[in-house]
Amino acid sequence: MKEYGVYGCKDENNKPMYIGHSGLSLKQLECNHRNYFKYVDGVALYFRRKLVKNGEKWVFGWLHPPEKMTKKNAKIIEGKCIRQFNPKYNIDRYPEKPKKYK
């Protein structure tokens, strides 16, 4: 099982602008988001465009530190954080809905 964590990119007022999950280090995440345009296959997410345009002082940090879990569990935790903090640049509020058991 791989280690995943949930990260947030916070503005200068410490307000989360974007929340995601990953198995990468914070340094790798920040590099990927800030430099997406340098890669041939880089995806220009709405958040990434705003980060390049306005986010020079924005800081990446863990909201839920990496631990061994499935990617699906990481998405569930990510979704809970998104709904709790309501970050401006997350479009999908439910990246992974937990299944309801009867």
N, C-alpha and C positions, 0 to 999 in steps of 0.2 A: 504494500500500500504506500502511496506517495504522500508527501507532506504538502498540504495546501493551507493558505491563509487568506483572510479577507483584508484588503487594503483600502485606504481612502486617500484621496488627494484633497488637501485642505487649503483654503485660501489664506490670505494674511490675517483674517479675523478668526481663524481656526474653524471655519465652517466647511464641512465636507462638500466638495464640488462634484466629486465622482467617487463611486465605490465599485470595486471589482474583486475577483478572486483569482489566485494564481499559485503556481508551484515554484515561481521564480523568486529571486531575492528582490528586495526593494530597489536596489541599485539597477538591476536589470529591467525591472518594471518601468522605472522612471525613464531610463534610456530608451526603451521601446516606445513609450508614449510620446516623449519629447522629440524623438528623431524618426518617427514613422515615415516622414517624407523622403528620407535618404534611402529607403529600401524599395526595391522594384515592386515587391508584393505588399508594401505597407498599406494598411487600410486607414483611410482618412475618416475616422469616427468623429462625430460631432464634438465630443469631449476633446479629442486630440487637436482639432482645429482651434478650439477655444483655449486650450493649454498653450499652444504656440503663440497665439495672438495676445492673450491676457495673463497667462499664468507664470510669469517669470519668478514670482515669489511664492508660488504654491509649493507645498511640501507633501511628499508621500510618506505614509506611516501605516502601521498595522492596526486595524480595528479588532481583528481576531488573529493572534499570532499563528504562524504555521504549526500544524500538528498532523499526525498521520490520520487521514480520513479519505473517503472517496470524493471524487470530483462532484458528484451529486450532492453530498452533504455540504461541501464548500459553497455550492450554488444556493442551497437552502439558507445557510447562514448569511450569505451575501444578500439575498432577498430580504431577510429580516432587517439587516442593517440599512438597506435602501429604504424600506418602509419606515424605519425609525427616524432616520436623518433627513429623508427626502432631498437628496442632493440635486442640484440644479441641472446637471448634465447627464443624469441617468434617465434614459427614456423608458426602459423596461423595468417596471416596479416588481415584476414577478419572474426573475430569471429561471427559477425552478420551483414549481408549486409542489409541496409535499402531498403524497397520496393519502387520501382519507381511507382508513380501514373501518369496516363495519363490525 
